Amino acid sequence: MSRTTRNIIITLICFLGYYFALENFEKVMLLIDRFFNYRLLSSFITYIIIGIPIFLGTFFINKNFNIFNSLGLSKNILKGLLLAMIFTLPMFIGGLIFYKFNTEISLANLIASTILAGLFEELYFRGFLFGQIFRNTKLGFIPSIIIGAIVFASAHLYQSQDFSIMTGIFITTFLGAIFFAWLFVEWDYNLWVPIFLHTLMNLSWELFNVSDNALGNITSNIFRCLTIAVAIILTILFKKKHGQKLTINRYTLLSKI
């Protein structure tokens, strides 16, 4: 069995283990909450517990104990935060101009829907499902991201029962998965860049009560597209300034042979 085949199999099996555990997230969290009686802490611990297959898979693939490095968490965290703050300026400016501040959301719910969602979705989907395949096999960017993008997009379909809205949510989150994966790679596998960007994008959505789903409306999507454009343009300019080529190019789109 080739190294590529082995690593793909390990990644998919371990991610399936996590995904099946995710189906029981609420049950596990309620059980843990009996001991802590603090919903936010219980949610955090639950995310860690159901992510055990992810951590085991990362260890088996990389054959070392530096799981943080293998998942992209050992990179510069402050750099990730600073870049995300710059990238999301359009969304926060748009929110301040066109939307009212959401005074009804609780701090616990805000943290859960922004920090926890941004951290663990990027960790498990981009750091592991995409990252372990792209970094440890000969597969290129497109085949490495396609499965994760489909699963990631499908996981957001609960936000609506209307078929047209569900279609829009799927397309939006599918493209979002590709965008976050691209940033992860181009910023030298610094997972904190997509983590904080995902977190702050969610934060702007929640703070200004933009929409109750990932699709949004015309106004919100204009500023979301501006944020994406800023992130892409600044990333390309940064690499050009430092004489670096884009990692994702025509030679790495399908394979890295």
C-alpha distance (Angstrom), angle and dihedral (degrees) to the residues before:
residue distance angle dihedral
M1 . . .
S2 3.81 . .
R3 3.79 122.6 .
T4 3.81 90.4 -114.9
T5 3.81 93.5 52.9
R6 3.81 92.1 44.9
N7 3.79 93.9 51.0
I8 3.81 93.2 45.9
I9 3.81 90.9 51.6
I10 3.82 92.9 48.0
T11 3.80 91.6 47.5
L12 3.79 94.9 49.4
I13 3.81 95.1 43.9
C14 3.80 93.2 48.6
F15 3.78 92.5 45.2
L16 3.80 90.2 50.9
G17 3.81 87.4 52.4
Y18 3.78 89.8 53.8
Y19 3.81 92.9 44.1
F20 3.79 93.2 52.4
A21 3.80 89.4 48.0
L22 3.80 88.5 50.9
E23 3.81 88.5 62.4
N24 3.81 87.3 66.1
F25 3.79 95.6 44.5
E26 3.81 94.6 118.6
K27 3.80 93.9 48.2
V28 3.79 93.4 49.3
M29 3.79 92.2 45.4
L30 3.82 93.0 51.3
L31 3.78 89.7 49.9
I32 3.80 92.5 50.9
D33 3.80 91.1 44.0
R34 3.80 89.5 63.6
F35 3.79 87.4 70.6
F36 3.81 100.9 38.5
N37 3.80 101.9 26.8
Y38 3.79 88.8 -155.3
R39 3.79 112.8 109.6
L40 3.79 97.6 -158.2
L41 3.81 94.5 51.7
S42 3.80 90.3 44.4
S43 3.81 90.0 53.0
F44 3.80 91.5 51.4
I45 3.81 92.6 49.7
T46 3.80 90.7 46.6
Y47 3.80 91.3 53.9
I48 3.81 88.8 53.2
I49 3.82 93.7 47.5
I50 3.80 96.1 48.9
G51 3.80 87.7 46.2
I52 3.81 93.4 61.7
P53 3.84 91.7 102.2
I54 3.82 87.7 54.3
F55 3.80 93.1 53.8
L56 3.81 92.2 45.1
G57 3.80 90.9 49.7
T58 3.80 91.5 50.1
F59 3.81 90.0 51.3
F60 3.81 94.5 48.8
I61 3.81 93.3 46.8
N62 3.79 97.3 47.6
K63 3.83 98.0 32.1
N64 3.79 93.6 -142.6
F65 3.79 138.7 94.7
N66 3.81 95.3 -120.8
I67 3.78 94.7 97.7
F68 3.82 91.4 153.8
N69 3.80 91.0 60.6
S70 3.81 92.6 45.0
L71 3.80 90.9 53.7
G72 3.82 94.8 44.4
L73 3.82 96.8 -108.5
S74 3.80 97.4 117.6
K75 3.81 92.7 68.9
N76 3.83 125.6 100.4
I77 3.81 106.5 -60.3
L78 3.82 94.8 -171.0
K79 3.80 90.6 53.4
G80 3.80 89.5 53.2
L81 3.81 91.6 50.6
L82 3.82 94.3 46.5
L83 3.80 93.3 49.2
A84 3.80 92.0 47.6
M85 3.81 91.4 50.4
I86 3.80 90.7 52.6
F87 3.80 94.0 44.6
T88 3.83 94.4 50.6
L89 3.81 97.2 48.6
P90 3.85 91.7 103.6
M91 3.82 92.3 55.5
F92 3.80 94.0 49.3
I93 3.81 92.8 44.5
G94 3.80 90.0 48.8
G95 3.78 90.6 48.3
L96 3.79 92.5 52.1
I97 3.80 92.3 49.0
F98 3.79 103.2 41.2
Y99 3.80 106.9 23.4
K100 3.77 139.4 55.7
F101 3.78 121.1 -119.0
N102 3.80 112.6 -98.8
T103 3.81 105.7 -119.9
E104 3.80 96.2 172.3
I105 3.78 102.6 65.0
S106 3.81 116.7 99.8
L107 3.79 122.5 -129.1
A108 3.81 92.1 -118.9
N109 3.80 92.8 52.2
L110 3.80 90.5 45.2
I111 3.80 92.1 53.7
A112 3.81 92.1 45.1
S113 3.80 94.0 50.4
T114 3.80 95.3 43.5
I115 3.81 115.9 24.4
L116 3.81 99.7 27.8
A117 3.80 93.8 39.6
G118 3.80 93.0 47.0
L119 3.80 94.2 45.2
F120 3.78 101.3 46.1
E121 3.81 99.4 34.3
E122 3.79 90.4 53.7
L123 3.79 92.8 41.4
Y124 3.79 95.9 51.2
F125 3.80 101.0 32.1
R126 3.81 103.7 33.4
G127 3.81 103.1 21.3
F128 3.80 94.4 44.0
L129 3.81 116.9 14.3
F130 3.81 94.6 39.6
G131 3.80 100.7 21.4
Q132 3.78 99.2 51.3
I133 3.78 92.5 49.1
F134 3.80 96.4 44.3
R135 3.79 95.6 42.1
N136 3.80 98.9 40.0
T137 3.80 105.0 36.4
K138 3.80 137.8 51.3
L139 3.79 92.0 -110.3
G140 3.79 117.0 118.4
F141 3.78 129.3 -129.5
I142 3.81 99.1 -82.9
P143 3.82 99.1 50.6
S144 3.81 89.9 40.5
I145 3.81 94.7 54.7
I146 3.79 102.2 34.1
I147 3.83 98.7 82.4
G148 3.79 93.9 42.9
A149 3.80 92.4 46.9
I150 3.82 91.7 52.1
V151 3.81 93.0 47.6
F152 3.81 92.0 43.8
A153 3.80 91.9 50.6
S154 3.81 92.9 45.0
A155 3.81 90.5 52.4
H156 3.82 89.4 64.0
L157 3.81 97.2 52.4
Y158 3.82 91.5 93.8
Q159 3.81 87.5 78.2
S160 3.81 92.6 81.9
Q161 3.82 142.8 17.1
D162 3.80 94.6 -156.3
F163 3.82 110.6 102.7
S164 3.81 96.2 -142.6
I165 3.80 92.1 48.7
M166 3.80 91.0 45.2
T167 3.80 89.2 52.8
G168 3.80 90.5 51.0
I169 3.81 91.5 47.9
F170 3.80 91.1 49.8
I171 3.81 93.7 50.6
T172 3.82 92.6 44.2
T173 3.80 95.6 49.7
F174 3.82 92.4 39.9
L175 3.81 90.5 56.9
G176 3.81 89.3 42.0
A177 3.80 90.3 57.3
I178 3.81 90.3 53.0
F179 3.81 91.4 47.1
F180 3.83 94.2 50.8
A181 3.81 91.5 46.1
W182 3.81 90.7 51.0
L183 3.81 91.8 52.1
F184 3.80 90.5 46.9
V185 3.79 91.0 56.8
E186 3.80 98.7 39.5
W187 3.81 93.1 51.0
D188 3.80 90.5 58.7
Y189 3.81 94.9 -92.6
N190 3.78 92.8 -58.7
L191 3.80 100.0 158.5
W192 3.81 90.9 -169.9
V193 3.81 89.2 74.4
P194 3.83 95.5 64.2
I195 3.83 91.3 33.4
F196 3.80 93.9 58.4
L197 3.79 93.6 36.5
H198 3.81 90.7 52.3
T199 3.82 89.9 45.6
L200 3.80 95.4 49.4
M201 3.80 93.5 44.0
N202 3.81 88.4 53.3
L203 3.81 89.7 45.2
S204 3.80 93.4 55.7
W205 3.82 88.9 48.2
E206 3.82 91.3 52.5
L207 3.81 100.3 38.5
F208 3.78 93.5 54.6
N209 3.80 96.7 34.8
V210 3.80 90.2 -124.9
S211 3.80 98.5 164.2
D212 3.80 142.4 -23.2
N213 3.82 91.5 -125.4
A214 3.81 140.3 39.3
L215 3.81 94.1 -101.0
G216 3.80 98.5 69.6
N217 3.80 123.5 174.6
I218 3.80 137.4 -74.7
T219 3.80 95.9 -84.1
S220 3.78 95.5 46.2
N221 3.80 92.0 46.4
I222 3.80 92.0 52.4
F223 3.79 89.5 60.0
R224 3.79 92.4 40.3
C225 3.81 89.2 54.1
L226 3.80 89.3 48.6
T227 3.80 89.6 53.8
I228 3.80 90.7 50.4
A229 3.81 91.0 46.8
V230 3.82 91.9 49.9
A231 3.82 90.6 49.7
I232 3.80 93.5 49.5
I233 3.82 96.2 43.5
L234 3.82 95.0 46.2
T235 3.80 91.1 46.3
I236 3.81 91.7 53.0
L237 3.82 92.7 44.3
F238 3.82 91.4 49.2
K239 3.79 92.4 52.6
K240 3.80 92.2 46.3
K241 3.80 91.6 49.5
H242 3.80 90.9 53.2
G243 3.80 93.7 43.6
Q244 3.79 93.8 -111.8
K245 3.78 125.4 143.7
L246 3.78 121.2 -135.0
T247 3.79 109.9 -95.2
I248 3.80 90.8 -146.1
N249 3.80 105.6 63.6
R250 3.78 139.7 129.8
Y251 3.79 90.1 -72.6
T252 3.81 94.8 54.8
L253 3.80 102.0 35.5
L254 3.81 96.3 92.6
S255 3.80 105.3 11.9
K256 3.79 142.7 -6.4
I257 3.79 96.8 -139.6
